[in-house]
């Protein structure tokens, strides 16, 4: 069965600092992996996805993630945080036929 | 504007009452999904539909039912609401059933069962 674990339910960074949100996955087959962002009182929107092409995936708003099979990781990074990046971030893996299995989420706070 | 609409935005409901959450998409996507979001648990799949006329159970289907009479609509019904069904409910859709396509989410319905 597939699963994801997001390390750290809350992450706080200064504006301009590196953002690193951690995600580890478990999958018995080559995984498809996703990062979604949820702004307050909104639905989720896709940041980026890995579907077995390039291991470094670039997404919207300057985010990127690197698929590392040896570490079973798919961490999300952004070189320089902006106040508008404050949101909740969810890592997800394709599970079964067409379902997404989500991690518990990481709330990112950005302070001046 | 293309996308997914959900109604109502929020609802307070007495335990034991029946409630239907509505979801409509105008993107002509084949697949649709219902998730519930609870603090510390992320999103969990309740039911899904790969195409009009078919539905399937997700991770937490008990106490919920769905129907998919046409491509656009995917209502979620709570036959007899209980307090543990207090949650935020998200409807989503995707263009294919193969899992690599993006799932698009609606704005959510915040449901409180007292």
Boltz contact constraints between the chains, C-beta under 6 A:
constraints:
  - contact:
      token1: [A, 32]
      token2: [B, 100]
      max_distance: 6.0
  - contact:
      token1: [A, 43]
      token2: [B, 90]
      max_distance: 6.0
  - contact:
      token1: [A, 43]
      token2: [B, 105]
      max_distance: 6.0
  - contact:
      token1: [A, 43]
      token2: [B, 106]
      max_distance: 6.0
  - contact:
      token1: [A, 43]
      token2: [B, 107]
      max_distance: 6.0
  - contact:
      token1: [A, 43]
      token2: [B, 108]
      max_distance: 6.0
  - contact:
      token1: [A, 44]
      token2: [B, 105]
      max_distance: 6.0
  - contact:
      token1: [A, 46]
      token2: [B, 102]
      max_distance: 6.0
  - contact:
      token1: [A, 51]
      token2: [B, 100]
      max_distance: 6.0
  - contact:
      token1: [A, 90]
      token2: [B, 42]
      max_distance: 6.0
  - contact:
      token1: [A, 94]
      token2: [B, 99]
      max_distance: 6.0
  - contact:
      token1: [A, 98]
      token2: [B, 31]
      max_distance: 6.0
  - contact:
      token1: [A, 98]
      token2: [B, 97]
      max_distance: 6.0
  - contact:
      token1: [A, 98]
      token2: [B, 99]
      max_distance: 6.0
  - contact:
      token1: [A, 99]
      token2: [B, 45]
      max_distance: 6.0
  - contact:
      token1: [A, 102]
      token2: [B, 42]
      max_distance: 6.0
  - contact:
      token1: [A, 102]
      token2: [B, 43]
      max_distance: 6.0
  - contact:
      token1: [A, 103]
      token2: [B, 42]
      max_distance: 6.0
  - contact:
      token1: [A, 104]
      token2: [B, 40]
      max_distance: 6.0
  - contact:
      token1: [A, 104]
      token2: [B, 42]
      max_distance: 6.0
  - contact:
      token1: [A, 105]
      token2: [B, 42]
      max_distance: 6.0
